[in-house]
Amino acid sequence: MNAAQAVADVGPKLAAPFLDLLPITGVAISVFSRDQRALIIHASDDTAAELEETHLNLGEGPLFDCFKSAQPISVPDVAATERWPLFISHARGMGVAAVFLFPLTLGAACVGAALCYRSTAGPLDSEASDVGSALGRAIAGQALRRALQLAEGEDPDEASPIEMRREVHQATGMVLSQMDTTASDALALMRAYAFSHGVNLREVARAVVTRQLDFSTSRD
């Protein structure tokens, strides 16, 4: 199975809990690099996909604010919103009445966002908002791992020099401890950092091992 097929397979599974547990019409899930390049994991329908593409085409919208702030953003009535005028104009033209964004977070790091929309206006209640935030945290690691396949991230596999594998494994253990997470999520965080900063995985691992980079204090 190639990387694109793997992403296609996992996307619906990541989106399903949002659709099942929240009063929404559709959802799109993306992973972002630091310069706001997006790797779209899945869109549940054409409108969700178009909303995501509208953000990327215009360079504005609540999706970017959610990613930058690592906080949920609620737009319960698109027709009454004055922020992001270009995006809002497009959203209204698509018949979108409300938009809700939930960050995908791994520890202190925000790696992407889930964009939920609804065809009727109105806020989410506090319980639904809490569920959306919890889902964003729950799927972040798997979404990031799948997205990074598209970025051709380096893998510490058997084809890599043994020195590199040792360094990456040592760094993975250090990040695991820093973030109180799993080994797979720790490695995913290092890959995301490498992707967003335009460096390779070994450089990130070396920075961690030499204590130049501490993920518990860094949100880049």
N, C-alpha and C positions, 0 to 999 in steps of 0.2 A: 504494500500500500504506500503511495507517495504522500508527501506532506499535505498537498491540497486535498486529497481524499480523506486523510485523517481529520483535517479541520472540518470538512463537510460532514463527516460522521459524528463528531463530538458536538458540533454546534447546536443541533436540536435538543440534545440532552441538557446542555447548559441553559438553554432558553426556557425549557419546559417548566421548571419550578416557578418562574416569574408569571408565566401564562396561567398556571394552575392555581397559584396562591394569591395573586393580586388582581384587583378589578381593572384590568387593562385590556386594550385591543390587540396590541402587538409589541414586540421588543426587538432591539438590535444590540448585539454585544461586540465591543471592540477593545483591542489592546493598543495603547499608544506609546510611541517613543517620546523622548523629551522634547523634540522639535515638532511634536504634534502630527507626526506621520501615523496613520491608523492602519492596523491590520484587523479587518472586519472578520470576526469569527462566525457570526450567524445573524441573519435577519429573518424574523418569523413570517413576514409578508412583504409585499412590494412597497407599501407605505413606509414601513419601518426602514427598509433599505434606502428608500429615497430620502427620508429624514436624515439618515446617516450621511449619505452622499451630499446632501445640501450643506451640512456642516463643513464637510471637507472642501466643497467647491467655493463656499463663501468665506471660509476662515473665521466664522463667528457662530455663536450659538451657545446654549446652555451646556452642551456636551463638553466643550472646551473648559468652561468654568468648573464643571464637576471634576474633571480630571485635574485641573490646576489646584483646586482647593481640597480635593479628596473628601468632599462633603456632598451629601444628597442635595439636589436642586429640584424644586417643585414649581411647575408652571400650571396651576390648576385651571386657568382660563386664558387660552392663547389669545382670544379676541380682546382681552383687557390688558394685555402685556405691552409695555413700551420698550423694554430692553430688547436687544438683538433685533433691530427692526427688519433687516433683510431676511434673516432666518424666519422670523415670525410671519412675515408676509408670505413666504413660500409655504410654511406650515399651514397657515389658514387656507391657502389655495388648494391644499391637498385634503381639506376637510378634517384636519387634526384639531381637536378642541382642548386637549390637555397633554402635557409632557412631564414626565418624572424621570430624573436621572439618579442612578445609584453608582458610587465608585466601586471599582474592583480593587480591594486593598489587601496587601500582604504585609502585616506588621505596620510600619510607618510609611511604606511605599504604596503609592497609587499607581496601578499598572494599566488602568483602563476604566471603562464605564459601561453600564447597561442603560440604554435609552428605552424607556417605556412610553408608549403613547396611548391615548384614548380618544374615541370619536365623540364623547360627550364631556362637557366641562364639569369641573368639581374637584375638590381636593381628595387626597388619600387620607384616611383616618390614621391616628397615631400607630395603631397596631399594624396596618398595612405598610406604613413607612418603615417601621422597625423590621418587618419581614423583608422588605426590599433591601435594606441595608445589610441584613444578615446574609441574604442570598449573594449580594455582591462580594462579601468576604468569603463565602463558602466556595464560590466558583473561580475565584481569582487565580489560584495556583494552576488549575487545569487549563483555564483559558490562556494564561500566559505560556504554558508549556506548548500548547497546540499552536499558538500564534507564532512562536519563535521558530517553529519548523519552516515557516515561510521566509524567515529572515536568514536561513541557512546558518544558524548559530553553530559554534564549534561544540563538539561532543568529546568528553574525555573517554573515548572508547579505545578498543584494543589497537586501532591504527595510529593512535597518538603516541608521541614519544613518552617513555615512562616517566621522565622528569616532569613533563606537563601534567600527566595524570596524577602524580603524587601531589603536585602543587595545587591542582584543582580540588582534589579530595580533601587536602588539609584546609583549604579556604572554605570549602563547603561545610566542614565541621565547625569552623569558626563562625560563619554566618548563621548556621543552625543555632548555635548557642546565643549569638547576639539577638536573634529575632524570635527565639523560642518557637521554632517551626520545624517542619520535616526536612529531611535531606533533599528531597526532590524539589520542594519549594525554595530552599536555600540556593540550590543550583539554578533554578529558574530566575531568582532575583539577580544573581550574578550575570546570567545571560542577558536579562533585560537591561542591566546597567551597561553591559558591553555594547548591545545593540543601540541604545539611546545615545551613547557617547562616541560611537564610531571607532571602538577599539575591539581587540579580540578577547576571548575569555581568559586566556593565560595572563594577559596584562591586568585584568581585574583581579584574578586569583592572587597574583603577586602583590598587588596593592593591599589586599586583605591580609595576606600572610605577614607582610611587613608593617601592618597596622597603619598604613596611610589611608585606608578606607574602612569605615565602620558603618555598617548598614543600620545599626540601631540609632544613629544620629544623622543619617543622610536620607533625604527624600528624593534625590535626583535619580 
